Amino acid sequence: MQQDDVVLVLTNAPDLPLAKRIAHLLVGEGLAACVSLGAPILSVYAWKGEVKETEEIPMTIKTTRGRGAELIARLTALHPYEVPEAIVVPVAGGHGPYLDWVRSLTSTPAR
C-alpha cells in the first residue's frame, strides 16, 4: 500500500453527540475527509469475562493510509472506551474523483 491510498477506519461511539463531536474534530483537523454516522446498532461483545450489549453509533471514517496512525491516536484520545474499536479497511477501488477528494483533504498536516 502507498501512503496516499484511501482507507476506511471503522469505529463506534456510545452516543450521537459524542460521535458528532469526534467527526467534527477529525474532519476539522484534516485527519479525515468525511465521517459517516449510522443509525444506532446493538453491539454484543465479550468484555472482562462477561457478555455485554451496548447501543452504539457506527462511524465510517474516510482517510488515507498515511494519516491512519495519527487519526487512530486522536480517535482513541477523544473516545471514552478503554479499548475503542479502530479497524482500518483498505479501499480496493472507487470513483476516482471521490478518492482524489479524500486524498486532497488529508494530504497535509493538521491545520
QUIJONOR-V67375 format. One record per backbone hydrogen bond with DSSP energy under -0.5 kcal/mol. NH is the residue of the N-H (numbers start at 1). CO is the residue of the C=O. Records with the same first field share a line. If there is no record, write none. Layout:
NH = CO + CO
This chain:
5 = 2
7 = 63
8 = 89
9 = 61
10 = 8 + 87
11 = 59
13 = 57
19 = 15
20 = 16
21 = 17
22 = 18
23 = 19
24 = 20
25 = 21
26 = 22
27 = 23
28 = 24
29 = 25
30 = 27
31 = 26
32 = 26
33 = 62
34 = 62
36 = 60
37 = 35
38 = 58
41 = 56
43 = 41 + 54
45 = 52
47 = 50
50 = 47
52 = 45 + 50
54 = 43
56 = 41
57 = 13
58 = 39 + 56
59 = 11
60 = 36
61 = 9 + 59
62 = 34
63 = 7 + 61
65 = 5
66 = 3
67 = 64
68 = 64 + 65
69 = 65
71 = 67
72 = 68
73 = 69
74 = 70
75 = 71
76 = 72
77 = 73
78 = 74
79 = 75
84 = 81
87 = 10
88 = 86
89 = 8 + 87
91 = 6
92 = 90
96 = 94
98 = 95
99 = 95
100 = 96
101 = 97
102 = 98
103 = 99
104 = 100
105 = 101
106 = 102
107 = 103
